[in-house]
């Protein structure tokens, strides 16, 4: 009986969690309390149902218990802070699900997708409270650790409480804005399932199903909102292609190669029905309805050759006017390339290559490669397919792009070293902070231009464009560091012209004042700061040594008894912390990253790898970021490590 009750309870929760949580939250006036009361109702069911049997209407039973728990919560609050009216108003809502259950679920969605929350927390909270998924199920679907999902949900609840977000339905423009946030979250869930950004699969059907369920629920709750039906139509039509999107080997199948007879006709009919509902409501079409119209053009075509590409390109122009974005223009370029020829698509795409927001977006070089292939430039297409493969985090998509690169053109006659090979040779033998800095610059350059680009074919304007796209808005110091690296590499490679057009920027030489002693003392007790950071900060402060010198320290350099490593010294208190930090290690960097690097991010030098843990040396950029983040409690914009240097000089080493 116990196992059957558990299975039945899980099924009921999946179907009715939104109603249960929303009803309790409506009584309590708070989503966090509503979820807690719903969980208490689940525990009550596990305790009661094995003896009494599962009720005829288990959802109503759970809803009633959860609402009573919420009322008990309010009564406890009244004893602490009298507010009888609030309890009396809440008591009227306890009898059962009632006629307002649908409105309560809509209010729940408006809260879980509130703009005050970051997108990742909105997704996690919505999947938990509205879709009824457990933290473990969400983690599996999003390829994230369960602890991270638990953290996101807790952070979202805390943020809603801090912001005082009321469990109500706003009106007018605020309702439109909040509903737009809900639509964005639902579509974000759908996209992660339909085109997984990472992992080994292209599709995650469980997320697609949840997004469709959320969208259909929302359409039932807000039947007079045309954009809700537009989103449902878009998802139904796109999801209809799922059976044809994956080949027998698990590789993605491009749209023009899909067997359209495998597209799901039921989802297509549902999509067209939702579009008709949206159009019947009248008013100007919104972005989701326009995207649904684009999907409908594909669904109507019996084959790729029958597709109305001019209509699709025109619809993308409308979409770009409604919601201007580089991604929309990228899709428009792809459609225009099919409607008017690849050169037209390449002309529209050209400005996007300099857009910083797309610099790591793998679909930019993928579309570029497809257009170049259609334009009869296979060698150039191969380079961009390889660039796209290097940028994607999805294993199946990476394999597909590499196969496209191999199929479109065999490697041509050798034209000397490629950009990637020259970069590796330039870094060989270098170590420490300089090597890490050089590697960062060259890795970005290779991602922008392609590892396999022959160095002889590299163009100075393309190099300058890549540098401007990556660091054009950076501080003068950061800009100059990357420009100097490019110049050094270009001179070493015998192509000094590649640095043309990259001028250094003037740098203000004023040095930030050291932190006052009382501010430094507060650093050692900041909450949530790890031992590694405390040791690093203390050594920097006490030794007054340059940051790069301290980060370059190795375990074998340390003289723990004398509390020094060369000219770097530290106090007895720091010595105890440092001994614990390096305990069990005899070689390798003192300050290590939190985890091992991915295979594609191997360090430039073996010297920067700990042979005992496999982790790599902490970089200056990461150390600076962590310090700035931690010290936002002391200063709104955070502090820089340079302010740690003690003007009174280094701590003398113990003799």
N, C-alpha and C positions, 0 to 999 in steps of 0.2 A: 504493500500500500504506500509506504513512504516514498519509494522511487517513482510510482505513478503520480503521486501528489506533486512531487518536485517537477516532473515533466509537464504536468498540466499547468502548474503555477508559472513555469517558464514560458509556456505558450501564451497564457493569458497576459503575462507581463509584456511580451513582445507586441501583442496586438493592442493593449489598452493602457500601456504605461503613460502615454501622454494624457489621457483622460484622468487617470488616477492622480498623477503629480499635479496636473493643472487644477483639479478640484481642491486638493489640499492647499495648494499655493493660493487659490482664490480666498480660502478661509483665513489662512495665516497672513496673506499679503506679502509673501516672500517666497521666491523660488527655492532657495536653499532649505528653508524650513519645510516647504512642500515636499521636496525630495526625501528629506529625513522622515517625514510622517508616512510617506509611501513605503519606504523601506521598513518602517515599523509595522505597517500593515502586512507586508510580505512575511515578516517574522511571525506575526500573529497567525497567519494562514498556515505556516509550517507547523505551528504548535497545535492548531485546532483541527484542521481538515483531516489529518490521519484518523482522528477519533470520530468526528461528526460527518465526514464525507465532504466531497467538493460540492459547494452550493450550486443550485440550478443556474444562477447568474453570478459566476465568480468575480467578474469585473465590477459589478455593482457592489458586491460584498467588500472587495478591497477598497473601492472608492469611499464607501461609507466609513469604514474603519480609519482610513487615512484622514478623512475630514474630521472625525472625532478626535483623533490624535492632535490635529491642528487646533481644534477648539480647546483641548486640554492645555496645549502650549500657550494659547492666549489667556487662559485662566491663570496659569502660573505667572504670566506677565502682569496680570491685573493685581495679583497679590503683591508683586514687587513694585508695580506702578499702576495705581487704579485707573482703569479706563473701561468702565462697564459698558458704555455704548458700543465700543468696538467688539466686545465679546457677544453682546446681544445681536448685533448685525451679523456676526459670523455664525451664530447659532442657528439662524434661519436657513442657512445653506447646508446643513448637515444631513437632512433627511435622505438624500439619494443623489444620483447623477443629475437629475433635473433637466430643464429645458435649456439651460445656459451652458451645457457641457461643451458644445462646439465652440462657442465664443471663448470659453476658458482655455481650450486647446490653442486657439489662435493667439490668445494673449500669451500663452506659454512660449509659442514659437517667436513671438515678437520680443520676448525677454531673452531667450537663449541665443538669439541672433542680434542682440543689441549692439549698436555701433561702438559702445564704450569698450567692447571686448576685442582683442586681436582675432584675426580670422581663424587661426588654429584653435583657439579656445572656443569660438562660436561653434565650429564644426564638432569638437569633442562633446561640448555640453548638449548640443542638439541631438547628436546620435545617442547620447546617454539618456536624456530625459524624454525626448519626443519619439525617437526610434526604438527605445527600450533595449539598446545593446549594452552588454557588460563592458567594463574597461578592457578585459582581455579580448573580446570580440572587436572592439574599436582598434585596439593595438594591432591585432592581426590584419585587419583591413587596411590600416594606414601604414603598415610596416614600421611600427614604432614600439618601443618598450612599454609594457603595461604601466610601469611606474610613471612614465612620462605622461600617459593619458590621465592617470589619477591626479598628477600634479596640475595638468591643464584644467581639469574639471574643478579642482579645489581653487585654483587661481581665478577661474571665471566666477565661481560663486562669491569669492571674497571681493572681486572687483565690482560685481553687481551690488553687493551690500554696501561697499564704500561709496558708490555713486548714488545710492538711495533709489535705485530703479524700481518704480512702482509696478505692481502686477495689475496693469490696467491696459485699456485699448486707447491709444492716442487718437486724435482726430486731425483732419485736414492734412496740411503739408507734413506734419510729423508722422502721421500714419503712413503716408506715401513713402517717406524716407525709411521708416522702420521696415515696411513691407519689402522695399527694395533690398534691404540687408538680408531679410529672410530668403528672398529669391536667390541672392548671391551665394548664400551658404548652401542651399539645396543644389544649385548648379555646380558649385565647387566640389561637393560630394560626388555628384554625377561624373564630372570630368575626371576626378581621381580614379573612379572606377572604370570609365570608358577608355581613358588613355593614361594608364598608370605612369607616374613620373619616375618611379624607381622600382627596383626589384627585378624578378625574372619573368614576370607576366605582363602582357600588354593590357589585358582585361582583368578587372577584379569584379566579377559578376555580383558579389554580395553588396558592394557599394552602389552599383547601378540599380539593383533592386530596391535598396533603401532609399535612394534618391527618387526613384519613381513613386515609391509609396509615400514619401514626404510630399512630393509635388501633387499627387492625386488628393492627398488629405487636405492640403492647402487649397486646392481648387474647390473642394467641397465646403471648406470653411469660409472662403472669400469668393463666392460665385460671381460677383459683380465686378471683379478686377480682371481686366482683359490681359494684363501682362502675366498674371498667374497662369491663365490658360495658354498664353504664348509660350511660357517656359515648359509647361507640361507637353505641349505639342512638339517643341524642340527636342525634349528628352525622349519622347516616345519614338519620334522619327529617327533620331540618331541611334537609339538602342535597337531599332529594328535591324540595323546592319550587323549587329554583334555576331550572329552565327557565321557570317562570311568574312569577318575581319581577321580571323586567325587560321593559318594553314595547318595541315596535318603535323608539321614539325614544330608548331607553336610560334612560328614567325608571323609578324603582321603582314597582311595582304593589302596593298594600296587600293584606294577606292576604284581606280580605273581597271583593276584586275579582278575585282570581286565578282563572284557569280551571284547576280542579283536575284535569281530564283531562290536563293537561300535566305534572303531578307524576310523578316517575320511579317506576314501580311496583317496579323491582328494588331501589332504595334503601329503599323502604318495607318490602319483605319482609325485607331485611337488618336494618332497624331493629327490626322485630317479633321476628325471630329472636334478636337480641342481647338484647332485653328478656326473652325467655323464658329465656335462659341465666342472666341476672342473677337472675331470680326463682327459678329452680331451685336456685341456690346457697344460698337461704334468708337469714335474717337480716333486720334492719330495713332498709328502703330508704334509700339515701343520696341526697344532693342531685342527682346526675346522673341517677339512675334516676327520681326524681320529675319532673325536667324532661323526661326522655324520655316519661314517662306523659302529660305535658301535650302534648307534640308528637304523641303517639299519638292523643289526643282529636281533634286537627285532622285527622290522617291518616285516621281512621275516618269522618269526616263527608263526605258526598257533596257538600255545599255549605256555605256560611257559615251559612245558616239552620238547618242540621241540627246545627251544632256544640253540644256539651254544655257551655255556658258555666258553669253552676253547678258541674259537676265540675271544670272548669279553675280556677275561683275557689277551690274547696276545696283543690285540689292546691297552688295558690300559698300558701294559708294553712299547709299542711304544710311547704312549702319555707321559708317565713318562720320557722317554728319551728325548722327544722334549721339554716339559715344566715341569721340575721336580717341584712337589709341594706336600705338605701333603694331600691336598684334592684329588688329582689324585691317590695317593697311597691308600687312604682310599677306593675309588671306586674300585681300583684294588683288594684290600683285599676282598671286598664284592663279586666281580666277581670270584676270586680264590676260595672263600668259596663255591660257587655253582659249580665250575668246578672240584675241587679236594677234596672237603670236608671241613666242617667248621673248623677243626683244622688247615688246611693250611691257611685259611683266618685269623684265630686268630693269628697265628705265624707272618704273615706279618703285622697285625695290632698292635701287641704289642709295637713296638718302637714308634708308633704314639701317644700312651697314654702319653708319656713324652714330646711331642712337645708343647711348649707354645702357638703357633699360633692356636692350636686346643682346648685349654683348655675350651673354652666356646662355642664350635661348637657342637650343639646338635646332629648332625648326627654321630659323633664319637661314643658316647654311644649307639645310636640307631642301628648302624651297629654291634657294639659289642654285643648288646642284641640279635639281630637276629641270629648272628653266635652261641652264647651260647645256644639259644633256639634250633637251629638245631643240636648242639652237645649234646643235652640231659642234659643240666644244667639249668633247669627252674628257680631255686631259684636265681642263679646269673643273669640270663636274666632279671628277674623281677626288680632287683636292678638297672640295667643299663637302662631299659625302663623308670623307674621313674626318673633317672638322666637326660635322654634326655628330658623328659616332663618338668622338672624344668628349663632346659636351653632354650627351644624354646620360642619365643615371639608370636608365632601364636596360637591363641586359639583353632582352629579346630585341628591342629596337636597335641597340648598338650592333648586334649581329646582322640585322637586316640591312642597316646602312653600310656596313663594311662589305656585305655581299653586293650591294648596289655599286659600291666603289669598284669592286673587282670586275663586275660585269660590264660597267660602262666603258672602261678603258684599261688595258694592260699597262703596267709601268713602261713609259717610253725609254728611249736611249738615255743613258746616264748623262746628266748635265751637272755633274759634280755633287757635292754634299747638299743635302736638304737643309732647310732651316732648323728642323729638329736635331739633325745630326751635328750641325755646326754649333748649336746651342749646347749640346751635351759635351762636345769637345772643349768648348770655351770654359765650361764649369769644371771640367776634370782637374783634379789636383787642388782645387780651391776648397776652403772649409771655413767654418765659423760664420759670423754674422754677415760678412761680405758675400760669401757663397749663397747664403739664404736670400739675401736681398737680390743678387743677380738672378738667382733661380726664379724668384717671384716675377721679375720683369720679363724674362725670356719665356716663361710658361704662358704668361698672358699674351705675349707676342705670337707664340706658336698657336694658341687657341684662336687668335684673331685671323691669322694668315694661313694656317695649316702647317702641321709638322712636316708634311711631305713636299711642301713648296720648294723647288730648287732654289738655292741661295742666289744663283745667277739670274733667276727670274724675278727676284724680289724687287719691289718698286718703292722708291723713297716716299712717294705720296701715300701709298698704302700703309707703310710703316708709320708715317706721321699720323695718318687717320686712326690707326689702331691705338697709338699712344694717347691721342687727344680723347678718343672715345673712353679709354680706360681711366685716364687720370687728368682729364682737362679741368675738372672742378676741384682737384685736390689742392692742398696747401702748396705754396712755392717750394718748401723743402722736399715734400714728397714728389712733386713734379720733377724737380731737379735731380733727385736720386734716380728716378726711372729713366729720364732723358740721358743722364750720364752713363747709365748702364748700356743703353742702346748705342750710344756713341762709341763706348769702349768695345762692345761686341762688334760693331760695324768695322771699326779700325782693325781689330784683331782678325776678322774674317776677310780682310782685303776689299771691303765694300764701304769705304768711309762715306760714300754718297748717301747711304741709307739713313744717315743722321741729319741730312739736309732738311731744313725747315723746322727743326726742333731746337728752339732757343731756350736757354736757361732764364729763369725768372728771378728778379731781385728778391732777396730774403732779408727781412728785418732781423737784425742781430741782437735785439734786446732779449735778455735771458730772464725767464720767469723767476720771481723771488722765491727763495726756499720757504718751505712751510714753517710756520711758527712751531715752537716746541710743543705747545699744548695740542695743536692740530696733529702733529706727528704721533703723540701719545694716544690719540683717539684711534689711529689706524690699527693698532695692535689688537683692539677689541671689537672691531667691526663685525657684526653678525654675519654668518654664512661664508666667511672667508677661509680658504683652506690653508693648511700648514705651508704648502709650497709658496703661496703668495706672501704670507707673513715673513718667511725666511728671506725671500728675495728682497722684499721691501726693507727689512732690517739691515741686510748686508749692504744694500745701496746707500741707505742713510748713514750707517756707521762707518763705511769705508770711504765714502765720497768718490768711489771708483766709477768710471764710465759704465753706462748700462751694458754696452756690448761686451766689455771685459768680464763683467759679472755673469752674464748669460753664457759666456764661453767657458766657464769653469767646468772642469771634469772632476769626478770623484777622486781620481788618482792625484789631482793637484792639491787636495786638501791636506793641510797639516792640522788635524783636529786638536791635537794637544796644545799647539801654540796659537790656535785660533787665527790662522792666516792661510792664504794661498797666494804666494808671490807678494805683490803689494796690496792685495785685498785683505782687510782685517775685519774682525767682528767682535762683539762683546760676549761675555760668558753666557748671558741669557740666550742670545742667538745661537751660541755654540751647542747648547742642549737641543734646541729645535732642529738645527742643521744635522746633528747626529741622528735624530729620529728620521729626518727626511731621506737620508742616504743609507739607512740601516739595511744590511743585507746586500748592498751593492759595493763592488770594488772597482768598477771601471765605468766609463761612459759619462755623459752629461749629468751635472748635478740637478739642473732644472729641466724636467721632462714634461712633454705634453700629457694630456689625460688619457689618451688612447693611442693604439698603434695606427700608423698611417695606412690609407687604402693603397693597393698595389700601384695605382696610377699616380700616387703622390709620394713616391720614394724620395728620400732626402738626397741632396746633391753629393754629400760625402758620407762614407761609413763612419767617420768620426762623430757625426751628429746622431748616431743611433746607439741606444743602450744595448749592449750585447746580452744583458741578463733579462730585460723586459721587452725588448723589441720596440719600445717607444722612442720618440725622437726628441731632440733638443727643443725646448720652448723658444719660440721666435720672439724677436723684439716686438713685432706688430701685435702678437697675441698677448704678450705681457703688458703692453701699453693699453690694449683694449680692456683687459681684466682690471687693471688699476683704475682706469677711467670709469668703468661700470660700477666698481665697488665704492668709489669715492663720490658718487652722485649723492650719497647721503650727506656729504660734507659741502658739496658745491653742485648746483643744478646741472652744470655741464661736465662735471667730473674733473679730476686733476691729472696731470702728466707726471710720469716717473721722474723727470728732470727736477721736479720740485722737492724730491726726497733728499737731495745731496746736502749734507750737513756743512754749513759755512764754517763751523769751528774746526773742520778737518777730520781725518780718519781716527778711529779708535786705536790706540796703540795695542799691538799684539802682546799677549802675555809672555813673559820671559821665563 
